[in-house]
Amino acid sequence: MPNYDFFQHKKCEYFPCHKGADPETFSCIFCYCPLYALGENCGGSFTYTKDGIKDCSRCLRPHRRENYNAICEKMSGILELARKKE
C-alpha cells in the first residue's frame, strides 16, 4: 500500500476535525477539501446553510484513505474552473 495517500497530523488542535470520525483512520491529506468548489458535483455528503453556504462538516469523503484516487480523478473539474476563459 502506498504511503502518499494517507497523512495524519495528530498534534493539530482540531484533530480529527469532524465529530464522530475515527481518529485511527482519519486522513488529513485533504485538510481543506479540493472539491469544495465543485458545489453539488463534489460527490460528498453536504448541506447548504440557510444563507446558501456549503456545509461539509458531516462529510468524511476526503478524509478516507480509500477515496484518495477518486478525489484526484475529480481534479480536472477543479482545473477547468480555474482555467482562464478567453
Secondary structure, 3 states (H helix, E strand, C coil): CCCCCCCCCCCCCCCCCCCCCCCCCCCCCCCCCCCHHHHHHCCCCCEECCCCCEECCCCCHHHCHHHHHHHHHCHHHHHHHHCCCC
